[in-house]
Amino acid sequence: MSLLSRLLRPSEPPLAALWRRVTALARTPELYARHGVPDTVDGRFDMVALVASLVMLRFEELGARQEGVWLTERFVDDMDASVRELGIGDLVVGKHVGNMIGALGGRLGAYRQALAADQPREALAAALARNLFRGTGTGDPEAVADWALALVARLRGLPLSDLVAARGL
C-alpha cells in the first residue's frame, strides 16, 4: 500500500519548502508590531514581494535561472489562491494576479537598483517607503531596510543547494 500511496500522492512542486520559508519570513511579527509594516492585505503582499525579490536576486547572483522561474511559479500559485480566498470571482482572478506579477517585477527592479547603489541602506529605505509604506510617512522604512539587508547577507552566505532546500534561511 505504501508504494501505491506514494504513486497517487501528488509530489510537491519545486521550491515548495523555500516558498513556505519566504512567506514565513514575510510574516515576521516584529516587522508589523515594531516597525510599522501595515498588517493589511497590501502590507502582507509587499512583504512577500520584498522577501521573494531578495531570494530572486540571490538566484540571479548564482546564475540559477530555473530556480528563479520556479520561485515565480510559487508566487503565482500563492497569489492565485490568496485572491480566490478573498472572494474574487474566477472571471477577474487572472487580472488581479497579473497586476500582482507586475507589482513584483517593479519591486524586484527597485530592490535590485537599491542594493546596487552606493548607499544601499538609504536607497532600500527609500524604495520601501515608496513600495511598502506607500509614501504614507508611517512605519520605519530604515528598520525594515536593516532587516532586509541582514536577510541579504544571510542569502549571500548560502550556496544554491541550501537556498533551494531553505536551509539556513
FITORDREN-283494 format. One line per 8 residues: for each residue x, y, z of N, C-alpha, C. Coordinates in Angstrom, 2 decimals. Layout:
! residues N
X:Y:Z:X:Y:Z:X:Y:Z | ...
This chain:
! residues 169
0.82:-1.19:0.00:0.00:0.00:0.00:0.87:1.26:0.00 | 2.02:1.20:0.60:2.91:2.35:0.65:3.32:2.82:-0.73 | 3.66:1.89:-1.60:4.04:2.24:-2.97:2.88:2.90:-3.69 | 1.69:2.35:-3.52:0.51:2.91:-4.17:0.22:4.32:-3.66 | 0.33:4.51:-2.36:0.05:5.85:-1.83:1.09:6.86:-2.32 | 2.34:6.44:-2.46:3.36:7.35:-2.98:3.11:7.68:-4.45 | 2.62:6.72:-5.20:2.35:6.95:-6.61:1.15:7.87:-6.81 | 0.17:7.76:-5.94:-1.06:8.54:-6.10:-0.98:9.91:-5.44
-0.06:10.08:-4.52:0.08:11.36:-3.84:0.83:12.32:-4.76 | 0.25:13.46:-5.01:0.97:14.41:-5.88:2.27:14.85:-5.21 | 3.29:14.98:-5.99:4.56:15.44:-5.44:4.50:16.94:-5.23 | 5.34:17.40:-4.31:5.40:18.82:-4.04:6.03:19.52:-5.22 | 5.53:20.71:-5.58:6.14:21.44:-6.69:7.55:21.90:-6.31 | 8.38:22.19:-7.29:9.73:22.67:-6.99:9.70:23.91:-6.11 | 10.59:23.96:-5.17:10.81:25.07:-4.25:9.64:25.32:-3.30 | 8.81:24.32:-3.08:7.69:24.50:-2.15:8.19:24.83:-0.75
9.23:24.14:-0.28:9.77:24.41:1.06:10.35:25.82:1.12 | 11.03:26.24:0.08:11.58:27.59:0.06:10.45:28.62:0.07 | 9.39:28.36:-0.69:8.28:29.30:-0.70:7.64:29.42:0.68 | 7.50:28.29:1.38:6.95:28.35:2.74:7.84:29.21:3.63 | 9.15:29.11:3.45:10.08:29.92:4.25:9.98:31.40:3.87 | 9.85:31.68:2.57:9.68:33.07:2.11:8.45:33.69:2.78 | 7.34:32.98:2.77:6.13:33.55:3.36:6.23:33.65:4.87 | 6.93:32.71:5.51:7.13:32.80:6.96:7.97:34.03:7.31
9.03:34.26:6.55:9.86:35.44:6.79:9.05:36.72:6.58 | 8.21:36.73:5.58:7.38:37.91:5.29:6.38:38.19:6.40 | 6.10:37.18:7.21:5.14:37.33:8.31:5.83:37.53:9.66 | 7.11:37.83:9.66:7.84:38.05:10.91:7.11:39.10:11.74 | 6.59:38.71:12.93:5.76:39.63:13.73:6.43:40.96:14.04 | 7.73:40.96:14.29:8.46:42.18:14.63:8.30:43.26:13.56 | 8.23:42.84:12.30:8.10:43.82:11.21:6.81:44.61:11.33 | 5.77:43.94:11.75:4.45:44.57:11.86:4.31:45.31:13.19
4.71:44.66:14.28:4.50:45.22:15.61:5.47:46.35:15.94 | 6.74:46.20:15.58:7.75:47.19:15.96:8.09:48.18:14.87 | 8.02:47.73:13.62:8.49:48.59:12.53:7.37:49.20:11.70 | 6.14:48.91:12.05:5.01:49.58:11.43:4.60:49.11:10.05 | 5.06:47.91:9.64:4.58:47.38:8.37:3.07:47.23:8.50 | 2.31:47.75:7.56:0.85:47.66:7.66:0.38:46.20:7.65 | -0.39:45.84:8.67:-0.93:44.48:8.75:-2.24:44.45:7.97 | -2.08:44.59:6.67:-3.20:44.62:5.74:-2.88:43.66:4.59
-3.83:43.45:3.72:-3.57:42.62:2.54:-2.41:43.21:1.75 | -2.43:44.52:1.53:-1.35:45.17:0.77:-0.02:45.07:1.49 | -0.01:45.30:2.80:1.23:45.23:3.56:1.83:43.83:3.52 | 1.00:42.82:3.69:1.49:41.44:3.65:1.98:41.09:2.24 | 1.25:41.54:1.22:1.70:41.31:-0.15:3.08:41.94:-0.36 | 3.24:43.17:0.07:4.52:43.86:-0.14:5.66:43.19:0.60 | 5.39:42.61:1.76:6.45:41.89:2.47:6.80:40.59:1.73 | 5.81:39.88:1.23:6.10:38.68:0.43:6.89:39.08:-0.80
6.50:40.18:-1.44:7.23:40.64:-2.63:8.66:41.02:-2.29 | 8.87:41.64:-1.13:10.23:42.00:-0.71:11.09:40.75:-0.53 | 10.62:39.81:0.26:11.42:38.61:0.54:11.63:37.81:-0.74 | 10.58:37.63:-1.53:10.71:36.89:-2.79:11.71:37.58:-3.71 | 11.67:38.90:-3.78:12.61:39.65:-4.62:14.04:39.42:-4.17 | 14.28:39.45:-2.88:15.64:39.26:-2.38:16.15:37.86:-2.69 | 15.27:36.87:-2.59:15.66:35.50:-2.94:15.92:35.41:-4.44 | 15.07:36.03:-5.24:15.27:36.01:-6.70:16.58:36.69:-7.09
16.91:37.77:-6.40:18.18:38.45:-6.68:19.35:37.54:-6.33 | 19.23:36.76:-5.28:20.29:35.80:-4.95:20.39:34.73:-6.04 | 19.25:34.26:-6.53:19.28:33.30:-7.64:20.00:33.90:-8.85 | 19.74:35.18:-9.12:20.44:35.85:-10.23:21.95:35.83:-10.01 | 22.37:36.16:-8.79:23.80:36.15:-8.49:24.41:34.77:-8.70 | 23.65:33.75:-8.40:24.13:32.37:-8.53:23.97:31.83:-9.95 | 23.34:32.60:-10.83:23.08:32.11:-12.19:22.05:31.01:-12.22 | 21.18:30.98:-11.23:20.17:29.93:-11.07:18.86:30.36:-11.73
18.87:30.37:-13.02:17.71:30.85:-13.80:16.46:30.00:-13.56 | 16.59:28.68:-13.63:15.43:27.79:-13.46:14.81:27.95:-12.08 | 15.65:28.10:-11.07:15.13:28.27:-9.72:14.34:29.57:-9.59 | 14.79:30.61:-10.28:14.04:31.86:-10.30:12.67:31.68:-10.94 | 12.62:30.89:-12.00:11.34:30.59:-12.66:10.43:29.83:-11.70 | 10.98:28.82:-11.04:10.17:28.03:-10.11:9.65:28.88:-8.96 | 10.48:29.81:-8.44:10.02:30.66:-7.35:8.90:31.59:-7.84 | 9.03:32.07:-9.05:7.96:32.90:-9.62:6.67:32.09:-9.75
6.80:30.83:-10.13:5.61:29.96:-10.22:4.95:29.78:-8.86 | 5.76:29.64:-7.80:5.19:29.51:-6.45:4.47:30.81:-6.08 | 5.07:31.95:-6.44:4.44:33.24:-6.19:3.07:33.30:-6.87 | 3.03:32.94:-8.14:1.77:32.99:-8.90:0.74:32.06:-8.27 | 1.14:30.84:-7.93:0.21:29.89:-7.31:-0.36:30.44:-6.01 | 0.52:31.01:-5.18:0.10:31.54:-3.89:-0.82:32.74:-4.07 | -0.47:33.64:-4.97:-1.31:34.82:-5.19:-2.67:34.43:-5.75 | -2.69:33.47:-6.65:-3.96:32.99:-7.20:-4.85:32.46:-6.08
-4.27:31.63:-5.21:-5.05:31.08:-4.09:-5.50:32.18:-3.14 | -4.63:33.15:-2.88:-4.98:34.24:-1.96:-6.11:35.10:-2.51 | -6.04:35.40:-3.79:-7.10:36.21:-4.41:-8.43:35.47:-4.35 | -8.40:34.18:-4.60:-9.63:33.39:-4.52:-10.18:33.35:-3.09 | -9.27:33.25:-2.10:-9.70:33.27:-0.70:-10.37:34.58:-0.33 | -9.94:35.67:-0.96:-10.55:36.96:-0.70:-11.93:37.10:-1.34 | -12.31:36.09:-2.12:-13.63:36.10:-2.72:-13.68:36.71:-4.11 | -12.54:36.91:-4.72:-12.51:37.46:-6.08:-13.01:36.37:-7.03
-13.92:36.72:-7.91:-14.51:35.76:-8.83:-13.55:35.28:-9.90 | -13.82:34.09:-10.42:-12.97:33.45:-11.42:-12.71:34.34:-12.63 | -13.68:35.15:-13.00:-13.54:35.94:-14.22:-12.46:37.02:-14.13 | -12.13:37.46:-12.91:-11.15:38.53:-12.77:-9.90:38.11:-11.99 | -9.84:36.85:-11.58:-8.66:36.38:-10.85:-7.40:36.62:-11.66 | -7.42:36.27:-12.93:-6.24:36.43:-13.79:-5.76:37.86:-13.85 | -6.68:38.79:-13.93:-6.31:40.21:-13.98:-5.63:40.63:-12.68 | -6.19:40.22:-11.54:-5.60:40.57:-10.25:-4.21:39.95:-10.10
-4.10:38.68:-10.45:-2.79:38.01:-10.33:-1.80:38.66:-11.30 | -2.24:39.01:-12.48:-1.36:39.70:-13.44:-0.85:41.02:-12.88 | -1.73:41.76:-12.21:-1.31:43.01:-11.57:-0.28:42.74:-10.47 | -0.47:41.66:-9.74:0.47:41.32:-8.67:1.83:40.92:-9.25 | 1.82:40.22:-10.36:3.08:39.84:-11.01:3.80:41.11:-11.48 | 3.05:42.03:-12.04:3.64:43.30:-12.46:4.22:44.06:-11.27 | 3.50:44.04:-10.15:4.00:44.72:-8.95:5.27:44.04:-8.44 | 5.31:42.72:-8.48:6.52:42.01:-8.08:7.69:42.41:-8.98
7.46:42.47:-10.27:8.52:42.87:-11.20:9.02:44.27:-10.91 | 8.12:45.19:-10.61:8.52:46.56:-10.29:9.33:46.62:-9.01 | 8.91:45.88:-8.02:9.65:45.86:-6.76:11.00:45.18:-6.93 | 11.03:44.12:-7.69:12.30:43.43:-7.96:13.30:44.42:-8.57 | 12.86:45.19:-9.53:13.73:46.19:-10.15:14.16:47.26:-9.17 | 13.24:47.73:-8.35:13.57:48.77:-7.37:14.56:48.26:-6.33 | 14.37:47.04:-5.86:15.27:46.49:-4.85:16.63:46.14:-5.45 | 16.64:45.68:-6.69:17.91:45.41:-7.38:18.72:46.70:-7.48
18.06:47.75:-7.91:18.72:49.05:-8.06:19.20:49.58:-6.70 | 18.38:49.42:-5.67:18.75:49.91:-4.34:19.98:49.18:-3.81 | 20.01:47.88:-3.98:21.15:47.10:-3.47:22.43:47.38:-4.22 | 22.32:47.86:-5.45:23.50:48.19:-6.25:23.96:49.63:-6.03 | 23.20:50.40:-5.28:23.52:51.82:-5.06:24.75:51.98:-4.18 | 25.33:53.18:-4.22:26.49:53.49:-3.37:26.14:53.38:-1.89 | 24.94:53.75:-1.55:24.47:53.65:-0.17:23.20:52.80:-0.15 | 23.37:51.48:-0.15:22.22:50.58:-0.30:21.17:50.73:0.82
21.61:51.00:2.05:20.63:51.12:3.13:19.67:52.27:2.86 | 20.23:53.40:2.48:19.39:54.58:2.23:18.51:54.36:1.00 | 19.09:53.78:-0.04:18.31:53.53:-1.26:17.20:52.52:-1.01 | 17.51:51.49:-0.22:16.50:50.48:0.08:15.40:51.07:0.96 | 15.78:51.88:1.94:14.77:52.52:2.79:13.85:53.41:1.96 | 14.41:54.12:0.99:13.57:54.97:0.11:12.63:54.11:-0.74 | 13.13:52.99:-1.26:12.28:52.09:-2.05:11.18:51.49:-1.18 | 11.51:51.16:0.05:10.50:50.60:0.97:9.47:51.67:1.36
9.92:52.90:1.55:8.98:53.98:1.88:7.95:54.14:0.76 | 8.42:53.98:-0.48:7.55:54.10:-1.65:6.65:52.89:-1.82 | 7.24:51.70:-1.75:6.50:50.48:-2.10:5.78:49.83:-0.93 | 6.44:49.69:0.18:5.84:49.02:1.33:4.94:49.96:2.13 | 5.43:51.16:2.37:4.67:52.11:3.17:3.84:53.07:2.32 | 3.96:52.93:0.99:3.15:53.67:0.03:3.21:55.18:0.23 | 4.36:55.67:0.67:4.56:57.10:0.81:3.73:57.75:1.90 | 3.25:56.95:2.86:2.37:57.49:3.90:3.12:58.22:5.00
4.43:58.02:5.08:5.20:58.63:6.16:5.05:57.88:7.47 | 4.39:56.73:7.45:4.25:55.92:8.65:5.25:54.77:8.61 | 5.39:54.12:9.72:6.28:52.97:9.78:7.74:53.41:9.81 | 8.61:52.43:9.79:10.04:52.69:9.90:10.78:52.01:8.75 | 10.83:52.67:7.59:11.49:52.04:6.45:12.97:51.74:6.69 | 13.64:52.54:7.52:15.05:52.28:7.81:15.22:50.97:8.57 | 14.34:50.72:9.54:14.42:49.46:10.30:14.12:48.27:9.40 | 13.15:48.40:8.53:12.85:47.30:7.60:14.00:47.11:6.62
14.63:48.20:6.21:15.80:48.10:5.33:16.93:47.35:6.03 | 17.14:47.64:7.32:18.17:46.92:8.08:17.84:45.42:8.15 | 16.57:45.10:8.40:16.12:43.71:8.43:16.38:43.05:7.08 | 16.02:43.74:6.01:16.19:43.19:4.66:17.67:43.01:4.32 | 18.51:43.96:4.72:19.94:43.83:4.45:20.55:42.67:5.23 | 20.07:42.41:6.43:20.52:41.24:7.18:20.10:39.96:6.46 | 18.90:39.97:5.88:18.45:38.82:5.10:19.32:38.64:3.85 | 19.65:39.74:3.19:20.52:39.68:2.01:21.87:39.06:2.39
22.41:39.45:3.53:23.69:38.89:3.97:23.57:37.39:4.21 | 22.48:36.96:4.82:22.27:35.50:5.02:22.15:34.79:3.68 | 21.39:35.38:2.76:21.21:34.77:1.44:22.54:34.64:0.71 | 23.36:35.66:0.79:24.65:35.64:0.10:25.61:34.61:0.71 | 25.34:34.20:1.92:26.17:33.19:2.55:25.72:31.77:2.24 | 24.63:31.63:1.51:24.09:30.30:1.24:24.47:29.82:-0.15 | 24.95:28.59:-0.25:25.11:28.00:-1.58:23.73:27.65:-2.14 | 23.67:27.44:-3.43:22.40:27.16:-4.09:21.67:25.99:-3.46
22.36:24.92:-3.15:21.70:23.73:-2.59:21.00:24.05:-1.27 | 21.62:24.84:-0.42:20.98:25.22:0.85:19.83:26.17:0.62 | 19.98:27.09:-0.29:18.90:28.03:-0.58:17.68:27.30:-1.11 | 17.88:26.42:-2.06:16.76:25.67:-2.65:16.04:24.85:-1.58 | 16.79:24.30:-0.63:16.20:23.49:0.42:15.72:24.33:1.61 | 15.90:25.66:1.52:15.50:26.59:2.58:16.27:26.32:3.88 | 17.51:25.83:3.76:18.36:25.59:4.93:19.17:26.86:5.22 | 19.21:27.24:6.47:20.00:28.39:6.87:19.36:29.72:6.56
18.12:29.68:6.20:17.42:30.91:5.84:16.51:31.24:6.99
